Structures are given as C-alpha cells and as structure tokens.
Amino acid sequence: MSAYSVSPRLKLPGGLIALMVNNFLMWSGFFMVIPLITVHFGSNLGWSALSVGAVLGTRQLTQQGLTVFGGALSDRTGPRPLIALGLLTRALGFAAMGLSTSFPALLASGVLAGVGGGLFDAPKNAAVTALSTPGTRVRVFSLMSMAGNLGMVTGPLIGALLSGLEFRTVALASACAYLVALVILLLAVPRIPGTQKSGSGLGGLVTVVRDRRFVFFTLTLSGYFVLSTQLNVAVTLRAVELAGPTATGPLYAMQAGLAVLLQYPVVLLAGRHFTSRQILMGGVTLAALGLGSMALAHSFAALLACTALLSLGGMVVFPTQQTITARMAPPHLIGSYFGLGALSLGLGGALGSVLGGVLVDLGKSLTWPALTWLTLLAVGLLTVWGLGRSLTRESLSSTEQ
C-alpha cells in the first residue's frame, strides 16, 4: 500500500491551523534571537566562545532531555496545558536572556528556555496526532514542518532588522512571539483529554522503553540527524572555504526556501506511490547521497546542488517519522512515544556536531577531505539498513509499511 490513498484535498480544522500558526511563531521567535546570542555576547561583549557555546549547548540538552517527560505528562493531562506552560516558560527564558549581564544569568535563562521547549515539543506533536486522521497525518505534519521552515526564514530577517537596536529589544520581541502563540493556543486549540487514565503521569515511559522495536527505531534514526546536523557543521565550513563567510546566508536561505516551496508537494507525491517505510528509507538515502557527493563538489554552486539533495531527503523524513511514531504508539501513550522519539534528534544532533568537526579536522590532517563526506555517506547507508530492520510489518500497528 502507499503511505495513504485518499483524496489530495485536505480540509483542516481550526485547531490544526492554530497549531501551524503557533509553529511558525515558535520558530520565528527562536531564530530571531538565537543567532544573535553569539554576536552579542561573543563579538560585542567579548565573552569567550566556550561560554556562549556552553549556554547554547545547555539549552539544547535541557530541552531534549525534558521532552521525554513532557510527552509522558501530556498523556496524563492532555497536550494543551503542557504546550501553554512551555510557551510561557520559553517566553520568560528568552526575555531573561535580554536582561542577562553575567554568565550565570545567561546560563539560567538558557536552561529556562530549554525547559519551555521540553514542555511543549512532544505535546505539540501529540495534539497534531489527536486532531488529524491516519489518512491526513503525514500531510499535516508536512505542513507543520513547512510552517516551521517559514519561521526559520522569517525569524533571522526580523532579527537582522532589529539588530541595530539593543539585544534586549530583540530578545523581548522573541518572547512576545511566544506569548502571541500562547494566546492563539488558548483561544483556538480545543482541549484534548488525557489518554492515560490510571497510573502515574510518567508511567507510560516504562512501556515505551520496553518497546524494543520503537527504541531500536529511535536509536537508528539518530543516524539521520547525524547527517542533517552537518548543515551547521561540515557543510557550513566547506561553504565558507569555497565562498567566504557570506556563503552561509545563501546556503541557509536556499535550504529553508526549498522546504517552504517543495515539502508539501513532494510529500504528497511520494505518499501516492510509496509506503511510509519506503519514503523514510528513501529520504535518508537522498540525504546520505547529498553529503557523499560533496566529496566531488569543488565550487559553491556544486555545494548548493548537493545541499539541495540533502534538503530534499529531509523534506520527507520529518513528517514520515512523526507519522510512523504515531502509528507505532498505543492510543493512550502518544505523548510518551513522541517524547522518547525526540531523543533521536538530541542524540544524533549532539553526536553529529562532534563527529562533523572531528572528521573535518582529520580530513585536513590527512590531506584527504573526502574522508568527511565518505564517512557520512557510510553513516547514512548504515542508518537506512537499520531502518529496514526496525520497520517490519510487525512493528507497525497497521498493515501499511
């Protein structure tokens, strides 16, 4: 069977539209301020790169670590209260960043922002699952991703426009984006009852951890996020080598722009002809080939072409991962499964950041720059093999694979 066999016309309830608007606001607010943290505290105030990196890293680790618990709690309370609390906490964290004048204060604000993300991340996906149907879910998650990508384009532009003002102003504007999202959530997203009626709020985590197939699926998919992280590491370093520091602008603009324009039609087309299993494995394969082909890219234009291939693979991976996660989860533990599933991004992103830098340095020391790209290609192909093993008929709750 194909990933879905329904009419291409998609009618969205108001709650889903509100969640998509919220996703746009979340990503806009995030990328409005995060790129300027390094500029403000590092370049303008002269803080060490280690200090700024520690703050950013701590925020990410806090968010990814708490996402597991946020998802489990949403099974007990319903997703809306967790999303609301997360949006408020993230707004307070970013506002505090704008008021920070010392490393401890900035670190504390980073932790607060991470807590907010950990609270709303998995519940947001659980809410999308609850308000969509199996036949529309992959397309709905694709539209959610498109809204986020549009925010990734818009946020830095707003941040750049405000960069002439004080960093405090930019941080407060970012916090306001989350507060607007909170108001929209409370007004337009319906209450969704909790699905776990008995036991402790975190009891679902035990069930998820015991689901060996899902744990194997999550760990295997970390390999893809090792690849996708290279856009910020190895690919960026290579782009700067080929075209100078200004190359990052066109690189990120192209990647986000392609996702905004093409993600939904690509997902729709793929879903008509292939199963979710095939789409996910194909997306990771494209990403691996995009990185592997960079071994032959000796111009910035060639690098952009390879990055487009990497982006094309990523367009189908996220919505398909979310759809498969929803399918593998028991109905009463959707949040818990999304929470644990988010660890693939945390683990893969952390490993990819380190591995990318190590491979680039090793390739230079051996005067064999292709080492970086060939190793990443191997990681991608190994991930595809692992996904083929984990996504068997028995691992999915429907006959569609």
Secondary structure, DSSP 4 states (H G I P E B T S, - for coil): --S--S-S-----HHHHHHHHHHHHHHHHHHHHHHHHIIIIIIIT---HHHHHHHHHHHHHHHHHHHHHHHHHHHHH-HHHHHHHHHHHHHHHHHHHHH--SHHHHHHHHHHHHHHHHHHHHHHHHHHHHHS-TTTHHHHHHHHHHHHHHHHHHHHHHHHHHTTS-HHHHHHHHHHHHHHHHHHHHHHSPP---S--SS-TTHHHHHHHH-HHHHHHHHHHHHHHHHHGGGTTHHHHHHHHHH-GGGHHHHHHHHHHHHHHHHHHHHHHHHHHS-HHHHHHHHHHHHHHHHHGGGG--SHHHHHHHHHHHHHHHHHHHHHHHHHHHHHS-GGGHHHHHHHHTHHHHHHHHHHHHHHHHHHHHHHHTT-THHHHHHHHHHHHHHHHHHHHHS-GGGSSSS--
